[in-house]
Amino acid sequence: MHEKSCNKPIIYIEFDRWEYTVLKDFRVRIFATKQLITKYDYVVYEGKLETCVTECANFTFTIKYEDEYRVWNNFSLMYQGRMYSYDEYRITDDGLQVCNSSDRLIKEKWRNFIVSEKITIAFKHCNVSVDGFYSENYTLDTNFTIFFKPTNQNFTRQNYGVILGYFAICSRKLILSCNDDLIKVKYGEQYSVDKNFSLVYNKKIYDYREYRLSHDSLEMCGSNDSRVQAIWRTRNSWQKSLPASCYRSYKLNARYYAVTKQFAVYSADNGQYFKRNDYAVIDGKPYACGKENLIPIYVMTNFKIIIAPLCALALSIISLLLLLIVYCMLPELRTLPGLNLMSFSFALLLWQTYLVVFLSLYSHVGKLFEMPCARLFVANKFMTYSIIMNAAVNIYHLRKTFCGNTLVKSDELKKWNRFLKYSVFSWGVTIIITIVYIVLVKEDVLRFDQPTASVKNDVQSSLRFYRRIANGKTMANNIGIYHRIASLKGDVLESESRFNQSTDTVLEDAQSKFSQSTVLGKEDATEDDAKIYQPIVSLKKDVQSSLKFYERIGFANGDGREDDARIYQQISGDCINGRITPDWSAAVDIYGIQGCLLLYIIGMFIFTAYRIRQKLKASRNVAQKSNIVKRRKFVILLKLATTTALSYWFPLFISRIVDFDFDIKIALYTVTLLTGAYIGIAFVFTRRNYQLLKKKYFPANNKMPADDEIPLNRIDYSGSKSTV
C-alpha cells in the first residue's frame, strides 16, 4: 500500500486478528462491516493488518478560520450556502478540512475517520469518564472555542471532543466533578440491596444511579453540590445501561430473580447466574443478553407487541377501501358532506398505506440504507397536512350548516362548485406546504444525508473506536469489550480461548473501566439533571437501538424481529431521528400550522355542538326539530372528524413532549391507526346503505298482471268486452 493513498499526515487504522479473515486471493474481509479490502490496499506490520483511514487526500479543501462561515451548537457548519455536519469536516490548526469527493464510499470513509478522531480527542489523556452535554449548556464560537455555561469555563478546540454532534470533554477538566469526593465501600460490608437495586448503607438509601460498581468496591459521591450529584447520577445511569447493548437483551421477570450483596443476579426463570457486569440496570430493572436458547421466546414476545397496531392498521385500510367503494357505487351518498368524507377518507388511506410501506422497509434490514429519507419525510408531511386540512374542511362545512339560521338548499351544480373550492383548499394548501418542504430540503436547510448514514457511520466508527480504546492502547480493556460483543457471534467464538486465562476479577475491572470511559446518558435524569447537566443521548433511545441495529447489519445473525417494536416508534413521521434542522423549523413544524388547525377543529366542534343544542331547545314544533336533526349523519361526521384529528395528533404531538413508556406509546398508536375503522363502522355499515345496495343490485320481483291478458270466457267476439 503506497503512502500517497492516505491522507497527510498519514493515518492508519489497525485491526486485530479476530476482526478480519484472509481469503485465498489475499483479500481481507472485515467481520464488523463485511468490507472486502484488496491486497493492494493494506499492509501487514508486526503481524497486524493496517489500512488507510480515508482515501480523500486528493479531494480536500481547507476553510480558513478568517473566512466567512457560520457554526451552530450542534457543530453544523454553513460555508458558501452549503451546510456541513460535524462529521464532514476536520478541525486543524490551519483551518477546517472538508472532503469534496463525489464518491460515496470515499466520503463514508472520511466521515468514519472524522467521527473517530473527534471522539479520540475527548478521550485523550483522560483516565476518568468523558461527559457530554446538550447544546443549551454551551456556546460555540467561530474559531471553535467552547464557552461552558454551568462552570463559566472556556475550552479551546484542542481540549474537547465531539460525540454525535455534542460537546464532550474529560470530566477531570471540569470544575464541578465528583472525582475527589468518592466514598468507597468494600463488597460485603454492612449494606443491603433491594430488588430494584436500591442500596441501604449507614441508614441512607441510594437508588441504582447513586452508586457505581468497580472491581473491588462500591463508589458513592460524597459531594453536597446538587450539580455534581446530577452529573454523578446521569453517568451511573449510562454506565449501568451499557451491558444491555448486546445483540439481544431481555428483561428479567421481576417475580423470579434475586440480587445478592455481591450484585450477582440469579434468575429462577432459566436457572442462570449473572455477574455484576453481565447485566444492565435500566429504570431499576435488570436486563441480560439473550442466549441462543432464549432467542425464539424473546423474538415471539416482541413480535406480539406489534400485533395490535398491525391489526388496527389492516382493519382501517379495509374499512376505508370499503367506504370509498360504497360511496362510488351509490350516487345517493355523494352529497356535499359525502364528498368531503370521501376526500378525508382518501387522505387517511394514503397515510395508512404509507405506514405499511414504511414498516415493511424497516423490517428488511438490508434496505435501510437504500431508503430515500428526504423523500419519505416530504411524503409524510404531504399526508399529514392533507389529513388535517380535510378534517378542517369537514368541521367548517358542518359549522356552516348547523350554525346558520336556515338550511340552504343547493342544486347539483352548486354542490360540485362548493366541493371544488373545498378541495382546492384542503389539497392545494397541502401541496404548497409540501413544496416549501421540498425547497428546504433542496437548499440544505433540512438535511437527511447525515442521519441516514449515522446508524452506519457514527455507530460503526464509535464502535470501532471503543474497540481501539479497549484493545490496550492505554488500558487492557480488550477483554471486556470482546466479551460483550464478539463472544456473542458464532464466527469468532474460537477467539475466546485467547482470553480464558484472564480471571473474572480482571474481566469485571476491564468492563468497569470501559464503562467509565463513555458518554453520559439522560434516561434517568432528575430535576437537577434537567436544569444543569443534560447528557448527550439516552442509551435506551438512540445509542442502544443504533448499536443493536448496526450489530444486526454487521454480523447478520438472526432475523432481527426483536427491533421491530423499537422501529415502530418512529412511524410518527421522521425517517430516522436526528436530522439536522434549525430550531425555528422544528418549532414551526410542531407548534405552527398543525397546532393552529387542531385548535380550530376543537373550537369549532365545541361551538357547533353548542349551537345545535341551542336550536333544539328553541324549536317549538316537531317540524322545526326535524329540519335540524334530519341530517343526523352530519353530527356523526362532526364527531368523527374531531375524533380523527385528536386521535391522529395526540400520540404524535404528546410523545414529542412527554417520554411515555413504550407500552403506552404502542397503545396510543393503536388508537391512531384505528381511525379508518371508526369512519368505516359509522358510514359504511349502516341500514340505509344496506337498503340502497339491495334496491340497486337486488330489486324486488313484484310482477303486475298484463292488461292484455283477459280470460277467454270474457271475450266478446263482437268487439266489446263482457261485463259478466
C-alpha positions in Angstrom: 0.0 0.0 0.0 1.5 3.3 -1.1 1.7 6.3 1.2 0.1 8.5 -1.4 -3.2 6.7 -1.0 -3.5 8.0 2.6 -4.1 11.5 4.0 -1.3 13.7 5.1 -0.2 13.2 7.8 -0.6 9.5 7.1 -3.1 7.9 9.4 -3.7 4.2 9.5 -6.3 2.1 11.3 -5.1 -1.2 12.9 -7.2 -4.4 13.1 -6.7 -7.2 15.5 -6.6 -10.8 14.2 -10.1 -11.6 15.4 -11.6 -8.6 13.5 -10.8 -10.0 10.0 -10.2 -13.0 7.9 -7.8 -13.5 5.0 -9.1 -15.1 1.8 -7.2 -17.3 -0.7 -6.5 -14.4 -3.1 -5.1 -12.4 -0.1 -8.1 -10.2 0.0 -9.2 -9.3 3.6 -12.8 -9.4 4.9 -13.6 -7.2 7.9 -16.1 -9.0 10.1 -17.9 -6.0 11.5 -18.6 -4.2 8.2 -18.4 -7.2 5.8 -16.0 -5.0 3.8 -13.5 -6.5 1.3 -10.1 -5.0 1.1 -7.9 -5.9 -1.9 -4.3 -7.0 -1.4 -3.1 -3.6 -2.6 -5.0 -1.6 -0.1 -3.4 -2.9 3.2 -0.1 -3.6 4.8 0.9 -6.1 7.5 3.1 -4.6 10.2 4.3 -6.8 13.1 1.7 -9.4 12.2 -1.2 -6.9 12.3 -3.4 -5.6 9.5 -3.2 -1.9 8.7 -5.1 0.1 6.2 -5.8 3.8 5.4 -8.5 5.5 7.4 -9.6 7.5 4.4 -8.8 8.0 0.7 -9.9 11.6 0.4 -6.4 13.1 0.2 -6.9 14.4 -3.3 -10.3 15.8 -2.7 -10.0 18.0 0.3 -10.1 21.8 0.5 -9.5 24.0 3.6 -11.8 26.6 5.1 -9.6 29.2 6.8 -10.7 30.5 10.2 -10.8 34.0 8.9 -13.2 33.1 6.1 -16.9 33.8 6.4 -18.9 30.9 7.7 -21.4 30.2 10.4 -21.4 27.5 13.1 -24.2 26.2 15.4 -24.0 24.5 18.8 -24.6 21.1 17.1 -21.3 21.7 15.3 -23.1 22.2 11.9 -21.2 24.5 9.6 -22.5 26.7 6.8 -20.0 27.8 4.2 -20.8 29.4 0.9 -24.5 28.4 1.2 -23.8 24.8 1.9 -24.4 23.0 5.2 -21.8 20.6 6.6 -22.5 18.4 9.6 -19.9 17.8 12.4 -18.6 14.6 10.7 -17.9 16.2 7.3 -15.0 18.5 8.3 -11.8 18.1 10.2 -10.6 20.7 12.7 -6.9 21.5 12.3 -4.6 24.4 13.2 -4.6 25.7 9.7 -8.4 25.6 9.2 -11.2 23.2 8.5 -10.6 20.4 6.1 -13.5 19.2 4.0 -13.7 16.2 1.7 -15.2 17.2 -1.7 -15.2 13.8 -3.3 -18.4 12.7 -5.1 -17.6 9.0 -4.4 -19.9 7.7 -1.8 -17.5 5.2 -0.4 -14.7 7.7 -0.1 -17.0 10.2 1.7 -18.2 7.4 4.0 -14.6 6.5 5.0 -13.9 10.2 5.6 -16.8 10.6 7.9 -15.9 7.4 9.8 -12.4 8.9 10.3 -13.8 12.3 11.4 -16.1 10.7 14.0 -13.3 8.5 15.4 -10.9 11.4 15.5 -13.3 13.7 17.4 -14.1 11.0 19.9 -10.3 10.3 20.3 -9.7 14.0 21.3 -12.3 13.7 24.1 -10.7 10.6 25.5 -7.1 11.9 25.1 -5.1 11.8 28.3 -8.3 11.0 30.3 -8.2 8.3 32.9 -11.7 9.2 34.2 -15.1 9.4 32.5 -15.9 11.6 29.5 -19.0 13.8 29.9 -21.2 15.0 27.1 -23.7 17.9 27.2 -26.6 19.3 25.2 -26.2 22.4 23.2 -28.1 24.7 25.6 -25.2 24.3 28.1 -22.5 25.8 25.9 -21.8 28.3 23.2 -19.7 27.5 20.2 -17.6 30.3 18.7 -16.5 30.5 15.0 -12.9 29.7 16.0 -14.4 26.6 17.7 -13.8 27.8 21.2 -16.4 26.5 23.6 -17.8 28.5 26.5 -19.3 26.1 29.0 -22.1 27.9 30.9 -22.6 25.9 34.1 -19.0 26.3 35.1 -18.1 29.5 33.2 -15.2 27.8 31.5 -13.6 28.3 28.1 -12.1 25.3 26.2 -10.0 25.7 23.0 -10.6 23.3 20.1 -7.7 21.1 21.2 -9.2 20.4 24.6 -12.6 18.8 23.8 -14.1 16.3 21.5 -17.4 15.9 19.7 -19.6 12.9 20.0 -22.8 12.5 18.0 -22.7 16.2 17.4 -22.4 17.3 21.0 -19.7 18.8 23.1 -17.8 16.1 25.1 -15.0 16.6 27.5 -13.0 14.7 30.1 -14.6 15.2 33.4 -11.3 15.9 35.0 -11.2 19.2 33.1 -14.5 20.4 34.6 -14.5 22.4 37.8 -17.6 20.5 39.1 -16.7 16.8 39.4 -17.0 14.1 42.0 -13.6 12.5 41.3 -12.3 14.0 44.6 -15.3 13.2 46.8 -15.7 9.5 46.3 -16.8 7.3 49.1 -15.7 3.6 48.7 -17.4 0.7 50.4 -16.0 -2.8 50.2 -18.2 -5.5 48.9 -19.9 -7.5 51.7 -19.8 -4.7 54.3 -22.9 -3.5 56.2 -25.2 -2.7 53.4 -28.3 -4.3 51.9 -29.5 -4.4 48.3 -33.2 -4.3 47.3 -34.8 -6.0 44.3 -34.9 -2.7 42.5 -31.1 -2.3 43.1 -31.6 0.4 45.8 -28.8 0.3 48.3 -29.2 0.9 52.0 -25.9 2.0 53.7 -25.5 3.9 57.0 -29.3 4.3 57.3 -29.3 6.1 53.9 -31.0 4.9 50.8 -29.2 5.2 47.4 -31.0 4.3 44.2 -29.2 2.5 41.5 -28.0 5.7 39.9 -26.3 7.0 43.1 -23.6 4.3 43.3 -21.1 2.8 41.0 -19.7 -0.7 40.8 -15.9 -1.2 40.5 -14.0 -4.4 40.6 -13.3 -4.3 44.3 -15.8 -1.8 45.9 -18.9 0.4 45.7 -18.4 4.1 45.0 -20.7 6.8 46.1 -20.4 10.6 45.6 -20.0 12.5 48.8 -20.4 16.0 47.4 -23.2 18.2 48.6 -23.4 20.1 45.4 -26.6 19.2 43.5 -24.9 19.9 40.2 -22.1 17.5 40.9 -24.7 14.9 42.1 -26.6 15.4 38.8 -23.6 14.5 36.8 -22.9 11.5 39.0 -26.5 10.2 38.6 -26.6 10.5 34.9 -23.1 9.0 34.5 -24.1 5.9 36.5 -27.4 5.6 34.7 -25.4 5.5 31.4 -22.8 3.0 32.8 -25.4 0.6 34.1 -27.2 0.6 30.8 -24.2 -0.4 28.7 -24.2 -4.2 29.2 -27.6 -4.2 27.5 -26.0 -3.0 24.2 -25.6 -6.6 23.1 -27.1 -8.4 20.1 -30.3 -9.3 22.1 -31.3 -8.3 25.5 -34.4 -9.2 27.6 -35.8 -8.0 30.9 -35.7 -10.5 33.8 -39.0 -11.5 35.3 -39.4 -9.4 38.5 -41.0 -12.4 40.3 -38.2 -14.8 39.6 -34.9 -13.1 40.3 -32.9 -12.2 43.4 -29.9 -9.9 43.9 -27.0 -10.8 46.2 -24.8 -8.5 48.2 -22.1 -9.1 45.5 -24.6 -7.7 43.0 -24.9 -11.1 41.3 -28.4 -11.8 39.9 -30.0 -15.2 40.0 -32.8 -15.8 37.5 -35.1 -18.7 38.5 -36.7 -18.5 35.1 -33.8 -20.2 33.4 -31.6 -21.1 36.3 -28.8 -18.6 35.4 -26.5 -16.5 37.5 -25.4 -13.1 36.1 -22.3 -11.4 37.5 -22.4 -7.8 38.2 -21.1 -6.7 34.8 -23.1 -9.3 32.8 -26.4 -7.5 33.1 -27.7 -4.0 32.7 -29.9 -1.9 35.0 -32.5 0.3 33.3 -35.2 2.0 35.4 -34.3 -0.2 38.3 -34.9 -3.4 36.3 -32.2 -5.9 35.2 -31.7 -6.7 31.5 -29.5 -9.5 30.3 -28.0 -10.5 27.0 -30.1 -13.3 25.3 -28.6 -16.7 24.8 -29.4 -18.9 21.8 -31.9 -21.0 23.6 -33.8 -17.9 24.8 -33.9 -16.1 21.4 -37.0 -17.8 19.9 -39.1 -17.0 23.0 -37.8 -13.4 23.1 -38.5 -12.9 19.4 -42.1 -14.1 19.7 -42.7 -12.0 22.7 -41.5 -8.8 20.9 -43.5 -9.7 17.8 -46.6 -10.0 19.9 -46.1 -6.4 21.0 -46.9 -5.0 17.5 -49.7 -7.4 16.6 -52.3 -4.9 17.9 -51.0 -1.9 15.8 -50.7 -4.1 12.7 -54.2 -5.4 13.1 -55.5 -1.9 13.6 -53.7 -0.8 10.5 -55.2 -3.6 8.4 -58.7 -3.0 9.8 -58.5 0.7 9.0 -57.3 0.2 5.5 -60.1 -2.4 4.7 -62.7 0.0 6.2 -61.5 3.0 4.2 -61.4 1.0 1.0 -65.0 -0.2 1.6 -66.1 3.3 2.3 -64.7 4.6 -1.0 -66.2 1.7 -2.9 -69.7 2.0 -1.4 -69.8 5.8 -1.9 -68.7 5.4 -5.5 -71.4 2.8 -6.1 -74.2 4.8 -4.6 -74.8 8.3 -6.1 -77.3 9.0 -3.3 -74.4 9.1 -0.8 -72.4 11.6 -2.9 -73.9 14.7 -1.3 -71.5 17.5 -0.3 -70.8 16.1 3.1 -70.4 12.7 1.5 -67.8 14.1 -1.0 -66.0 15.8 1.9 -65.9 12.5 3.7 -64.5 10.7 0.6 -61.7 13.2 0.4 -61.0 12.9 4.0 -61.0 9.1 3.8 -58.7 9.1 0.8 -56.2 11.2 2.7 -56.3 8.7 5.6 -55.9 5.8 3.2 -52.8 7.4 1.7 -51.3 7.8 5.2 -52.0 4.3 6.3 -50.7 2.8 3.0 -47.5 4.9 3.6 -47.2 3.3 7.0 -47.4 -0.2 5.5 -44.6 0.6 3.1 -42.6 2.4 5.8 -42.8 -0.5 8.3 -42.1 -3.2 5.6 -39.0 -1.3 4.6 -37.7 -1.1 8.1 -38.4 -4.8 8.7 -35.9 -5.6 6.0 -32.5 -4.6 7.3 -30.8 -4.7 4.0 -32.9 -1.9 2.7 -32.2 0.5 5.5 -29.5 2.5 3.7 -31.4 2.4 0.4 -34.3 4.4 1.9 -34.7 7.8 0.3 -35.1 9.5 3.7 -35.7 13.0 2.4 -38.4 11.8 0.0 -40.1 9.8 2.8 -40.1 12.9 5.0 -41.7 15.1 2.4 -44.3 12.4 1.5 -45.1 12.1 5.2 -45.6 15.9 5.5 -47.9 15.9 2.5 -50.1 13.2 4.0 -50.1 14.7 7.5 -51.3 18.1 6.2 -53.8 16.5 3.8 -55.5 14.8 6.8 -55.6 17.9 9.0 -56.7 20.1 6.1 -59.5 17.8 5.2 -60.6 17.5 8.8 -60.7 21.3 9.0 -62.9 21.4 5.8 -65.4 18.9 7.3 -65.7 20.9 10.5 -66.1 24.2 8.6 -68.9 22.8 6.4 -70.7 21.4 9.4 -70.4 24.6 11.3 -71.8 26.5 8.3 -74.7 24.0 8.0 -75.8 23.9 11.6 -74.9 27.4 12.8 -76.8 29.2 10.1 -80.3 30.4 10.6 -81.8 28.3 7.7 -80.8 25.2 5.9 -79.6 26.2 2.4 -80.7 24.0 -0.4 -78.3 23.7 -3.3 -78.6 22.1 -6.7 -76.1 19.7 -8.3 -74.0 22.4 -9.9 -73.6 24.4 -6.7 -72.7 21.2 -4.9 -69.8 20.5 -7.2 -68.7 24.1 -7.3 -68.5 24.2 -3.5 -66.7 20.8 -3.3 -64.2 22.1 -5.8 -63.5 25.1 -3.5 -63.1 22.8 -0.5 -60.7 20.5 -2.5 -58.6 23.4 -3.7 -58.2 24.5 -0.1 -57.6 21.1 1.5 -55.3 19.7 -1.2 -53.9 23.0 -2.6 -52.6 24.3 0.7 -51.2 20.9 1.4 -49.3 20.9 -1.9 -48.0 24.4 -1.3 -46.7 23.4 2.2 -45.1 20.3 0.6 -43.4 22.4 -2.0 -41.9 24.6 0.8 -40.5 21.5 2.5 -39.1 20.3 -0.8 -37.3 23.7 -1.2 -36.0 23.5 2.3 -34.6 20.0 1.6 -33.0 21.1 -1.7 -31.4 24.1 -0.1 -29.9 22.0 2.7 -31.9 23.8 5.4 -33.4 20.3 6.2 -30.7 17.6 5.8 -31.1 13.9 5.9 -27.9 12.5 4.5 -26.1 12.6 7.9 -28.9 10.8 9.9 -29.3 8.2 7.2 -25.7 7.4 7.5 -25.4 8.0 11.2 -26.5 4.4 12.1 -23.9 3.1 9.7 -21.2 5.7 10.0 -21.3 7.2 13.6 -22.1 3.9 15.3 -19.7 1.9 13.2 -16.9 4.4 13.9 -17.8 4.8 17.5 -17.9 1.0 18.0 -14.6 0.6 16.3 -13.1 3.5 18.3 -14.2 2.0 21.6 -12.6 -1.2 20.5 -9.4 0.7 19.8 -9.7 2.2 23.4 -10.4 -1.3 24.7 -7.6 -3.1 22.8 -4.8 -1.9 25.0 -3.8 1.5 23.7 -4.0 3.0 27.1 -5.5 0.2 29.2 -6.2 -3.5 29.0 -9.9 -3.4 28.2 -10.0 -5.7 25.2 -11.3 -8.5 27.4 -14.4 -6.5 28.4 -15.4 -5.2 25.0 -14.7 -8.6 23.4 -16.8 -10.4 26.0 -19.8 -8.1 25.4 -19.7 -8.0 21.6 -17.5 -10.6 19.9 -18.3 -13.6 22.2 -22.0 -13.4 21.1 -21.1 -14.0 17.5 -20.6 -17.6 16.3 -18.0 -16.8 13.7 -15.5 -15.6 16.3 -16.1 -18.0 19.2 -12.7 -19.6 18.7 -11.1 -16.4 19.8 -12.4 -16.7 23.3 -9.6 -19.1 24.1 -7.0 -16.3 24.0 -8.9 -14.6 26.8 -9.7 -17.6 29.0 -6.5 -17.1 31.0 -7.9 -13.9 32.5 -9.8 -14.2 35.8 -13.3 -12.9 36.4 -11.9 -10.1 38.5 -9.8 -8.8 35.6 -12.8 -9.1 33.3 -15.0 -7.1 35.7 -12.3 -4.5 36.1 -11.9 -4.1 32.4 -15.6 -3.8 31.8 -15.8 -1.3 34.6 -13.1 0.9 33.2 -14.6 0.7 29.8 -18.0 1.7 31.1 -16.4 4.7 32.9 -14.9 5.9 29.6 -18.2 6.7 27.9 -20.6 9.5 27.4 -23.4 10.2 29.9 -27.0 9.3 29.2 -30.1 11.2 30.2 -32.7 8.5 30.7 -33.0 8.7 34.4 -32.1 12.3 34.9 -33.8 14.0 37.8 -34.9 17.7 38.1 -31.3 18.8 38.8 -30.1 16.9 35.8 -32.6 18.6 33.6 -31.7 22.1 34.9 -27.9 21.9 34.7 -26.3 18.9 33.1 -28.2 17.3 30.3 -26.2 14.4 28.8 -25.7 13.6 25.1 -28.3 11.0 24.3 -30.1 8.2 26.1 -28.6 4.8 25.6 -32.0 3.3 25.7 -33.4 5.5 23.0 -30.6 6.3 20.5 -27.3 4.6 21.1 -28.6 1.3 22.3 -31.0 0.9 19.4 -28.4 2.1 16.9 -25.8 -0.4 18.3 -28.3 -3.2 18.1 -29.3 -2.2 14.6 -25.7 -1.9 13.5 -24.7 -5.2 15.0 -27.7 -6.9 13.3 -26.4 -5.5 10.0 -22.7 -6.1 10.6 -22.9 -9.6 12.0 -26.0 -10.8 10.1 -27.0 -13.2 12.9 -30.7 -14.0 13.3 -33.8 -12.5 11.8 -33.8 -9.3 14.0 -37.5 -9.1 14.6 -36.7 -8.0 18.1 -36.1 -4.5 16.9 -39.5 -4.1 15.1 -41.1 -2.8 18.2 -38.4 -0.1 18.6 -38.5 0.8 14.9 -42.3 1.1 15.2 -41.9 4.0 17.5 -40.7 6.1 14.5 -43.9 5.8 12.5 -44.8 9.2 13.7 -43.1 10.7 10.7 -39.4 11.1 10.9 -37.5 8.7 8.6 -34.6 8.4 11.1 -34.4 10.5 14.2 -31.6 13.1 14.4 -31.9 15.1 11.2 -30.2 18.5 11.2 -32.9 21.2 11.4 -32.8 24.8 12.6 -34.6 25.5 15.8 -37.2 27.7 14.1 -38.0 24.9 11.6 -38.7 22.4 14.4 -40.8 24.9 16.3 -42.9 25.7 13.2 -43.2 22.0 12.4 -44.6 21.1 15.8 -46.4 24.2 17.1 -47.2 26.1 13.8 -49.9 25.3 11.2 -50.7 21.9 12.7 -51.3 23.2 16.1 -53.4 26.1 14.9 -55.6 23.8 12.8 -56.0 21.4 15.7 -57.2 24.3 17.9 -59.6 25.4 15.1 -61.1 21.9 14.8 -61.6 21.6 18.6 -63.0 25.1 18.9 -65.4 24.7 16.0 -66.5 21.3 17.4 -67.4 22.8 20.7 -69.1 25.8 19.1 -71.2 23.8 16.7 -72.3 21.3 19.3 -73.4 24.2 21.5 -75.4 25.8 18.6 -77.1 22.5 17.8 -78.2 22.2 21.5 -79.5 25.8 21.5 -81.5 25.2 18.3 -83.1 22.1 19.6 -84.2 23.9 22.8 -85.6 26.8 20.9 -87.6 24.7 18.4 -91.3 24.8 19.2 -92.6 22.1 16.9 -91.6 18.8 15.6 -91.2 20.1 12.1 -88.5 22.6 13.1 -86.7 20.0 15.1 -86.8 17.5 12.3 -85.2 20.1 10.0 -82.3 20.3 12.4 -81.8 16.7 13.2 -83.0 15.0 9.9 -79.4 15.0 8.7 -78.1 13.4 11.9 -75.3 11.8 9.9 -73.7 15.3 9.9 -73.4 15.1 13.7 -71.7 11.7 13.4 -69.4 13.2 10.8 -68.7 16.1 13.0 -67.8 13.9 16.0 -65.7 11.6 13.9 -63.8 14.3 12.2 -62.8 15.8 15.5 -62.0 12.3 17.0 -59.9 11.6 14.0 -57.9 14.8 14.3 -57.4 14.3 18.0 -56.5 10.6 17.7 -54.0 11.3 15.0 -52.5 14.3 16.7 -52.4 13.3 20.3 -49.8 10.5 20.1 -47.6 12.3 17.7 -47.7 15.7 19.5 -47.6 14.5 23.1 -44.9 11.8 22.5 -42.5 14.6 21.5 -43.0 16.4 24.8 -43.6 13.5 27.3 -41.4 10.5 27.3 -44.1 7.8 27.6 -43.4 4.2 28.4 -43.1 2.1 25.3 -46.3 0.1 26.0 -48.3 3.4 26.4 -46.9 4.6 23.0 -48.0 1.4 21.4 -51.5 1.8 22.8 -51.7 5.4 21.6 -50.5 4.5 18.1 -53.0 1.6 18.0 -55.8 4.1 18.7 -54.5 6.3 16.0 -54.3 3.5 13.5 -58.0 2.6 14.2 -59.1 6.0 12.8 -60.1 4.4 9.5 -62.1 1.7 11.3 -64.1 4.4 13.2 -65.2 6.0 10.0 -65.9 2.7 8.2 -68.1 1.4 11.0 -70.1 4.7 11.2 -70.6 5.4 7.5 -70.4 2.0 5.7 -72.2 -0.5 7.9 -75.5 1.4 8.1 -79.1 0.3 7.5 -79.5 3.0 4.8 -76.5 1.8 2.8 -77.8 -1.7 3.1 -81.2 -0.7 1.7 -79.7 1.3 -1.1 -77.4 -1.5 -2.2 -80.3 -4.0 -2.0 -82.6 -1.7 -4.0 -80.0 -1.1 -6.7 -78.5 -4.6 -7.1 -81.2 -6.9 -5.9 -84.6 -5.3 -6.9 -87.8 -7.0 -5.7 -89.6 -9.3 -8.2 -93.2 -7.9 -8.0 -94.6 -8.5 -11.4 -98.0 -6.9 -12.2 -100.5 -8.8 -14.4 -100.5 -7.6 -18.0 -103.6 -5.6 -19.2 -103.9 -7.6 -22.4 -104.2 -10.9 -20.6 -108.1 -11.5 -20.5 -109.8 -14.8 -19.9 -111.3 -16.4 -22.9 -114.8 -16.7 -21.4 -114.9 -12.9 -21.1 -114.1 -12.1 -24.7 -116.9 -10.6 -26.7 -116.3 -11.6 -30.3 -118.5 -8.7 -31.4 -115.6 -6.4 -30.4 -116.6 -5.5 -26.8 -115.6 -6.9 -23.5 -118.1 -8.9 -21.5 -119.2 -7.3 -18.3 -120.3 -10.6 -16.8 
